[in-house]
């Protein structure tokens, strides 16, 4: 398994964390609070943490799927954040 991490600057981190967790809760096992979340997707695991200034993401997936899953997560969050432009800078962990 490979791991990628990013911190996305936003004042709405908790809102986006909760929206993403609720959105995927009908398809995958999900646990979340306003500050932390975990989504066990079929292609990997996403751990989220929110603070007042940013949303932290840690994505674990098979090496062949990691880049695709980074895009899937980013695309979903960008849809929720249509009023602002989110910047994702994924790095290996």
GIQUI-V547341 format. One record per backbone hydrogen bond with DSSP energy under -0.5 kcal/mol. CO is the residue of the C=O (numbers start at 1). NH is the residue of the N-H. E is the energy in kcal/mol with one decimal. If there is no record, write none. Layout:
# GIQUI-V547341
CO:NH:E ; CO:NH:E
This chain:
# GIQUI-V547341
2:61:-2.4 ; 3:93:-2.5 ; 4:59:-3.1 ; 5:91:-2.4 ; 6:57:-2.8 ; 7:9:-0.6 ; 8:55:-2.3 ; 10:13:-0.6 ; 12:16:-2.2 ; 13:17:-2.7 ; 14:18:-2.4 ; 15:19:-2.5 ; 16:20:-2.6 ; 17:21:-2.3 ; 18:22:-2.7 ; 19:23:-2.6 ; 20:24:-2.1 ; 21:25:-0.8 ; 22:25:-0.5 ; 24:27:-1.4 ; 24:28:-2.5 ; 29:40:-2.6 ; 31:38:-2.6 ; 35:50:-2.7 ; 36:33:-3.1 ; 37:48:-2.6 ; 38:31:-2.2 ; 39:41:-1.1 ; 39:46:-2.6 ; 40:29:-0.7 ; 41:44:-0.8 ; 43:62:-0.6 ; 44:41:-1.5 ; 45:60:-2.8 ; 46:39:-2.7 ; 47:58:-2.4 ; 48:37:-2.3 ; 49:56:-3.6 ; 53:10:-1.9 ; 54:51:-2.2 ; 54:56:-0.5 ; 55:8:-3.0 ; 56:49:-2.0 ; 57:6:-1.9 ; 58:47:-2.7 ; 59:4:-2.5 ; 60:45:-2.4 ; 61:2:-3.5 ; 62:65:-1.6 ; 62:66:-1.4 ; 63:67:-0.5 ; 65:69:-2.7 ; 66:70:-2.4 ; 67:71:-1.7 ; 68:72:-2.1 ; 69:73:-2.6 ; 70:74:-2.5 ; 71:75:-2.8 ; 72:76:-2.1 ; 73:77:-2.3 ; 74:78:-2.5 ; 75:79:-1.6 ; 76:80:-1.5 ; 77:81:-1.7 ; 79:82:-0.8 ; 81:84:-2.1 ; 84:86:-0.7 ; 86:88:-0.5 ; 91:5:-2.8
